[in-house]
Structures are given as structure tokens and as C-alpha cells.
């Protein structure tokens, strides 16, 4: 595990984030932010390490087991890191760590301590604060904190009272993470662009007789070529497999006449891309496939048109639902209500999920969707996916031509002061563009043969 160095721009960015968090929690609260622990896959072989997004957001440090402590207005410094000390022998096996000096010089800590000093040093850092802000979801840290507070209560002298309250870190920090800075937006543009390149590469390889896992390998190759990885396990689903929303097997053989749904994104510098497209194995949609595809595309475009500062988060979903309801009626898949209004619930058999989610350091990123029970409004700097879909099962009451068709179309959308910026625009999306792209790929394959 090599030490990752931060640019001056990144150092400044992490400092700004910490200062903004401290302003939100107030000068009377200390803050504890833990890193992720390395997880063993089998025997002594660990899973690839992925840092906690909250810890990463505030430090940039990509090492396990560390702890960030923020102590507002502390005379000896507000930013304290507990880390693994540098160990030359350990570095021979796993690569160097930042150590105490690196924690200060590279990662902006005012003070740094070894992790084995935690029980001795941390309780003293908490003295003088009324509360502690920490992640309630980290049960181990919660238990340790209660132990440290108990130690302070037993040792308290001279009227110094240990913190009396705990506050969940998720509330202030996840609100910070929801609005992306210019630095984050630049990284997300790159993740979106590399995700788009991977989709084009995989689509260009589609041919009858291939297996889904071969296309998944094409996606992964592009991610890794750009020093990235998959932001989630890629979904490559041909035929009726596309009707399984979280299909993961990726083992079926592509057949003539099928569609292939690919839902995948690159994680670049820890920021996620997330794109879904549907491609005809033969390079051309059948008439029923085209009808379903164009209905989903129409719903997606209607949803995107609703995104702007001040609009409700629910508005894109409601727009997509209206289009899909009417389209399913016209396709004969759901009945018209007696009074002529669209069937209010029938569409859920074929479109059973929401139309989008926040995107950022996590592919399903943090941030509340509702405030005080009301859908929140979009603000510049938010990034959201827009991904309506239609999934038609093979039940006997379904017209034969539509059975087993699954279509989802997904893009990553940045909310701007004037509207939206579609970050994932580099992948063909209309029927005409998809068929032209695949035809060009087939021509090139014949010429190269």
C-alpha cells in the first residue's frame, strides 16, 4: 500500500471541508471520524481496500484503522490524526504508510499519534467539549467512545466535566457531501467520461455467441486502464436477465434477437460514474423492442426536463411515471381506468423503482431526499442519476412480442445554476444513434478481419 500524496489543490480542498464541518457542528463539539478497517477475504488474504467515504472526504488518507479527531479552537491544533506508525519491516511487505510525519506534512494534521496511544491520548482531547459528533452507524467507535467518557468521569477533577451528549456525524457531514465543489465536479466529469468510454468499448464488442462476462471484462479493462475500478459490480444482462434489477451472474450467452442491458460505472479518484444503456445484439431493434425503448427514453427526457434549482426531487420521478403510465396503456400492457384516467398503480408491475439517486463518492451517495417530511429541492452542485426503466415479465397475460424485454436508460446529471449538465452524454442513446454506432462497429470488424 503506497503512500498517496496530495496536490496543493487537494490539500486546500480537504482543509476547506474540515473547516466547513467545524462551523456546522459548533465550537462546543469535538468530532470523531474513523477510517475503514481492512477486511479479510479468506484466510490471511484481504479484500481490496476501500476507504470510508466520510473519512476520505475529510482527509484524503487511504489507509485502514486511522481516526480523525477535530477539536475546535484547541490551542495545540484543531486537526489530530491517529495512524499506524511508519514501519520499515511492514513496508517491505505491504508498502509504506504515511506514518506520523506524513499525517502532518501531507494530510494536514496539526498533531499525529500512533494508534496504540488512542486510549491514553483521546480522552484528554475530549475534555472541555460539551458533546461529541461521531457516526452512530459505527458501533465499535460508539462503544469505545462510551468507554473513554467513562474513563473521564472517573478521573474528572476540579469541576472539568466530560462531554455530556453525542450527535450523529451523518447529519452535518452528509449535507456537506451532497453539494459538490468545483474540484469534485471535475473528478466526477472524468469518472463519467471514462464510464462512457467503457460502455462504448463493451458495446462495440457485442456479438452473438459472446457471454455476458466477456462484456463485463471489457468494462473492467477500461476502468483499470485509467487507474480506476468499478463503482459497483457491473450488470451485463441479455434477454430476460435484464428484468432482474440487480442481476449479477453475468454468465449467459448472447443470442440473436436479444437486447443487452449494461449498467456499470467507473470509480476514478474515488468518485463514481453510473450509466445504463441497452444494445441490440444484432445491431437493430425489433419493432416491440424499439417501442419499449423509446418509451423509456421519452420518460427519461421528461424527467431530466424537470431538474433545475428549486424543483422538487420528486418532480423527475413523477414526470417519468406519467409518461410510462400512458405508454404502457398504449402498448396494451396496462388497462385504462374506467374514468379515462391513467391506471394509477398498474405501471408498478413494470416500473418498480425510483427514477434516480444521489451520486458522488458513493454510487448511491449520501444526503437526505426529504427535509421535515417534504421532498427537498434541487440545488446547484448536486449530482443525481436519472434512470427510468420498464421490465416486462414472461407471464401468460403479456403479449408474446413483449415478453422478457428489459430496458433501463441512465445518465449522471449535474444540477447547474441554469438547469442541468448531463455528464454522461458521450454514450449513444437514441435508437438511431445506437443502431448507427453498432453498424459502424460491425463494418470496422469486417474490415479488420
N, C-alpha and C positions, 0 to 999 in steps of 0.2 A: 504494500500500500504506500505509494509515493506521496510525499507532501505536496498538496496542491497550493500553488502560490496565487495570490490575488493581485490584480492590477490596481493601480491607484484609483481608477474609477470604481472598481468593485469595493475597495476598502472604504471609500467615501459613501457608497451606497449602503453598505451594512451599518455604518455609523449613523446615517440618517434614519434608518429603520429602528435602531435601538433607541435613538433619542425620541422618535415619534411614539414608540411604545411607552417609554417612561413618562412622557407627557400625558398619555391616556390613563395610565394606572395611578399617577399622582406620586408626590414625593414621600408619602407615608407608607408606600408598599414596596417591599423587595420582590424581585421576580426570579423564579427558577425555571430554566428551560433545559430539559435533558436531551442528549443525543440518543440515537438508537443503539441498542446492544446487538452485537453480531450474533446471528442465529445459525446453529449447526444444522446442516442438511442431512448428513449421515456420518456416523462415527465421529471423526475429527475434521470433517470437511465442511466448511461453512457455505451457506448461500452467498451469492454475490451481495456485497454490502450496499444498502441504500439508506442514506441518512434520513433522519426525521426531517420532514419539510419545514416544520416550525423552527427547529434548531438551525437548519441550513439557511433559512431566510434571514436569521439574525446574525450569523457568524461566517458562513461560507466554509466552515471547517468540516471536512468529510472524514471524520474519524469516529469510531464507536466509543460509547461509555462516557463521553465528556459531559460536563454540566456547565451551562452558562448561568451566572448569577449577576443580576443587575441591582445595584444599591444606590438609589437616587441621592445625590448631594453628599455622598460619602467622601470624607476628606482624603482618603488614600486611593480614591478612584472608584468610579461607578461600575466598571466592567471587569468582572472576575471570571476566569475560566479554570475549571478543574479538568486536567487532561492526563493521559498516560505520559510519563516522562520519556525522554528520548533514551532508547536502549540499543547500543550498537549491536549486541548479540541478536536481539529481536529483529533489528533492521536487516540483518543478514538473511533472515528467513522471509519476512513479510514486507520489507521496505521500510524506509524511515518514517517516523511520525514527527509532528510539529514540535513536540516537547514544550517545556515551559517557556523557553526563549521564543520559539516560533509562535506560541499562543499570543505573546505580547507584540512581537515585531511584525508578524504577518496578519494576525487576526484581530488586532485592535484591543487586546485585553490590557487593562491598567495593571492588573496583577494576575499571576497564574500560580496554581498549586497542583501538586500531584494528587491523583485520585485517592491514594491511600491516606491523605490528610483530611479528607472530607469531613469525617465525624468530629475532628478536633477544631477545624477552622470554620466550617459553615455555621454552626450555631452562633458563634460570635458575630458573624456578618449580619445575622438577622436581628440582633439587638438594636433597639431604637426605632423599629418599624412597627406600625400598628397592624399590618396584615401582610400576607404572603400571596402573591399571584403565581399560580402554577397550574399545569394541566391536570384536571381532575381525572382524565382518562388514563393517566399513568399511575396505576395502583401502587406500584413499588415505591415510586417517589413520594406519593401521598403518605404511605406508611412510614417511610424514612423521615419525612418532614414532621410527622406527629411525634416521632421519637426524638428528633432534635429539639422540638419545642418542649417536650417533657424534660429533657436534659437542662434546658434553660430555666424552666420553672424551678427545678430543684436547686439550681446554682444561683438563682437571682438574689441579688443583694442591693442594698442602697436604693430601693424603690425603682430599679430598672425593670420594666415589665416586658416580657417577650410578646411577639405578635399574638393578637387575640382572634384574628379572623383569617380565613382562607378564601381566595377568589379564583374562579376558573380562568386560566390564561386564554382559553379559546375565544372568549367574548371580545376582548380588545385586539388580540393578535390576528384573528381570522378576519376581522373587519379591515385591518391594515393590508392583509394579503389580498383581499378582494379587489382593491384598486391597484392596477399595475402601474409602476413607474416607467419612464422612458427607457431605462436600462432593461427592465423586464420585458417590455413590449418588443424591443429589438431582439431579445433572445427568443421570444415566442414567434416572431416572424421567421427566424431561422429554423426553429423546430417545425413550423408549418411548411416551410419550403422544402425541407428535407423529407418530411412526411409525404408531401406531394410527389417528390421525385421517386420515392419508394413505391407509391401507388402506380405511377406511370410505368415503372420498371416491371412490376408484377403483372400489370395489365397487358403489357407488350408481350409477355411470355405465355399468355393463356392459349392453350390448345387442347383439343380433345385427347383424352388418354393421360393427361397430366394428373397429378394428385394435389390435393389442397395443400399438403405440407410443402410441396415444391414452391408454390407461390409464397407461402409463409417464409420460406428460406430466402427468396428474392427480396422480400421486405426487410428481413433482418440484416441481410448483407449491406443494403444501403444505409440502414441505421448505423451499423458498426463502422462502415467506411468513413462516416463523419464523426467518429468518436462518440457515438450515442448508443442508445439501446431502445427497446420497445417501451413505450409508456404504459402498456398493458399487453397481455398475451394476445397476439393478433388473431382475429377471427377471419377465417377463409372458408366460406360456406357455399357450396354449389347446390343447385336444385332446392329441394325441400329443406335441406340443412339451414338455409337462410331464414327459415321460420322459427328456428331456435335462437332466441335473442342473444344468449351468451354462449353460443356454440364454441367449443374449444378443441374438439377432437382433431380437426384438420387432417383427416385421413381418407376422405372419399375420393373417388376417381371422377374427373370431369367428363361429362358426356355431351354429345351433340344435342343442341336444342335447350340446354340449361342456361341459367344465369349463374354468375358467381358474385356473391356479396363479399366484399373485403372491407373490414373495419379494423383500422390499425393506425398507429401514430408513433412518431419518434420522440424520445426524450433526449433533448440536447441541452447540455449545461443544466440539467435537472428540470427543465421546462418542457411541458408536454404538448404534442400535437395529437389530433384525433380526427380522422377523416373516414367517412364511409362512402363507397361507390359500388355500383353494380354493373357488371360487364357480361355481355352475351358470349358464350363460348364460341359460337360460330361467327361472331363479329356483327351480327344483325339481330335485333329484337324481333320476336314474333309479334303478331298483332295484339294478342292478350297481354304479353309481357310489356309491350310499349304502352298500352292503355294504363296498366298499373303504375309503371314507371313515371309516366307523365303526370299522373295524378299526384304521386308523392312529390315530384319536383314542383308542381304548382303549389302544393301545400307548403313546401319549404320556402319558396319565394314569397308567399303570402306572410309566412312567419317572419322572415328577415325584414320585410317591409314594415313590420310593427316595432322594430327595435330602434330606439332613439332615446336620448336623455329625457327623463321624466316619464317615459312609458312604463307601464306595469310589467313586471317579469312574466306575468301570466298571459299578457297580450299575444305574444308569438304562438303560444300553445293553443289558445282559443282560436286564433286565425287558422292554424293548421287543421284543427278539429273541424271547423266549418267547411273547409274545402274538402277534407276527406269524407265527412258525412255525406255531402251532396254527391261526391264522386262515386262512393260505394253504392248509393241509391241508383245512380245512372248505370253502373255496371251490373245491377241486379243482385248485388251481394247482401244488401240490407233493404228492408221494406220501407216505403214511405209511411209516415204516421197517418192516421185516419184524417186528421185535420189539415194535412198537406205539409206540415212542418217536418223537418228532418228528424229521423229517429234519434232520440237524444242519447241512447245508451248502446244501440246496436253496433256502432262503429268500434266499441272497445274489444269486440271479438278479434278485430283485425289490426287495431292500433291501441295497444295496451300500456304504453309508457308515455312519459312526459316528452316534450319536444327538445329539451336541452338541459345543460348543466354548466356550472362554472368550470373554467379551465385555467390552469396555472402550473404551480409546482407539482400538483397532483392532477391526474386526468379527470377525476371527479373532485374538483378543488373545493376549498373551504369557503365559508361565507353563508350567511342566512339568506333564505329565499323569501322569508316573511319577517316583517317587523311589527310587533304587537298584533299578530294575527292577520295582518294585511300584506298582500304581495308588495315587495319592495319595488322601488323604481330604478330603472337603469341609470347609471352614471358613467361619464367618460372614464375610460381606463379599465372598465370591466371587460372580461373576455368570456363569451358563452358559446357553447356549441348549439347548432340548430339541426335537429335530426329526426324529422318525422319518418314514419315507416308504415308499411302495410304488409301483413304476414297472413297468407291465406292457407288454411289447413286443407287437408285432403279428405274432408268429411263428405259423406254422400250427398248432402244438401248443397254442395258447392258445384257450380258448373265445371265440367271436366277441364275446360281450357284454362281455368284459373287455379286449379289445384296445385299446391306446392310452390307458388310464386311468393318469394320474399324480397321486398325492396326497402332499403333504408338509404337515405341520402343525407350526409352530414358534412357541415363545414364549421370552421372556427371563426367566430365573428367578434371583432373588437368594437366596442362602443366608443364613438368619437364625439366631439362637441357638436358636430353637424349631422351625425347619423351612425353609419357603420363602415367598417373596413373589413372585407372578407379576406382573412389571412391565407386561406387555403384555395385560392382561386386558380391555382396552377394545374388543377386536375380537371379534365373534360367532364362536363356534367349534363349537357343536353343530349337527347337521343342522337341528333345529327352529329354533334362533336364526338361522342363516344364511338359511333359507327365509323366515322371518318378516321379517328385515331387508330382503331383496331384494323381497319382496312390498310392504312399506311404501314402498320407494323407487319401485317401479313405480306405485303408487297416487298418490304425490306428483307423479310425472312427468305422469300423465294429468290431474291437477287443474291443473297448471301450464301444460298445453298450450293 
